[in-house]
């Protein structure tokens, strides 16, 4: 039933949506968003360096480069009908509200997909190491291990071993894993973490060289670490997961959201609006360095 003018104030409460600022911490390939396939050349191995060379002529080698590719996706919003009566009788601008809500939902779903685009097949997986806590994602039962600062220390060591630059390291956690991490810190560590927050960039804190971001949910996996899309059937053994990455090792390609607007459609006696946006992303190193999946460990 329509919300009519005599009983409603001139406003409407709309849905809340996830924070997507993490996506800016990636290589921007948006100039290629209109292509079907994005090509990312990866340089082959560097040549050998010989100290005090004694054999001549030196062996000539050839560098074998790798052409990494990923496909663009097209996201479309279901058309929404706005009847003539709704346009003249309602106390709030429903058309503007639908446009705003549709754009936000489109953005949310694109960025949820982008997270999975960044996770390569065979990604390095690090499990959480804390004490047992009740599983928190939908359908999961039993206990999982808490996200603690010990896991961040392990991530730092792995990125150091991969020779990732200090600047540009990031971690994205869901709300519960983030709270577990904060509770594992001392008061001094928490204060230091929060002092480094950068609201303009969406950074909520910094610890052990990582800029932290938070979202309502990040990813889920099976117990063996296999990544499962959110649309997959829920299982009692599912585990929540976060993501650690270096901003030079992942990409985004985001197009503009296009509004399709059929005003005064004679068959529906209404206006009909919908949206379309092209988007994509990928891990962009053939050796899969700079991306680590943070999986909840399974506890007894």
C-alpha positions, 0 to 999 in steps of 0.5 A: 500500500502506498504511503499517502500524504495525509499520514506521512511526513515528507521523508523516508528512511532508506537502507544502510549500506556498507563502507566501500572506501577500501577499493580506492587502495588498488591500481585504477584500471577504470580507463579500460572499463569499456573493454571486454578484457583488461590485459595486465602485462607481468614482467618475467624474472629479473636476470641473474647477477654474477659477481666477479665474472670469469666465464666469457662470453656470458650466457644470453637469456630472454625474459618471458613476460606473462599476460594476465587478463581479467573480464569486465562484468555488467551489473544491472538493477531490476527495473522499478515502476513508479505509478502516476498515483505515487508521484502525485499523492505521496508526501515525499519524492519517491522517484529521487529516493528510488534512484538514490537507493538503487545507486547505493545498492548497485555500488554495494554489490559491485564492491562485494564482488570486487573483494572476491575478484581480488582473491586469486585461485590458490591464494595464500591463507592464514588462519586466526590463532585466538581463543575459541568464540562462537561462529558469527556468519549466517548458517555457521555453528560451533566455535572459531578462533578469534582474530588477534594481533598475533595473526597481524604479526604473521601477516606482517612477516609474510609480507616482509618475506614477499618483499612487499613495500611497507607503504600500501599494506591494507587489511579489511575485516568484518565488524566482529573480527575487527572487535576481536582484534581490538580486544586482543590489544593493550590499551596503549596499542589501541590508542596508537591504532586509533590515533592513526585513523584517517576518516577521509580515506576510510582508514579506521586505524593502523597497526604493524604497518597495515591500514585497516578497513571495516565492512559488515562482511568480507568473505566466507570460506569452507573449512579447508579454506576454499572461498565460497560466494555469499550466494552459495548455500550456507553450511554449518562449517562455513568460516568468516574471512578477511583480506590482507593486500598490498595496493599495488597488487590488486586492481579496480575498473569502475564505470559510471552508473547509467540511469535508464528512465522510461517516463510515462510508459503507456503500457504501465501508466507509470515511469520505469527506471533502472541502472547499469554499471560496468565493473571489474577487478583482479589480483594483478601479479602472476605469482599471487604475492601481495594477497593473503586471505585471513580465515577463521581457524576452527576451534573445538 
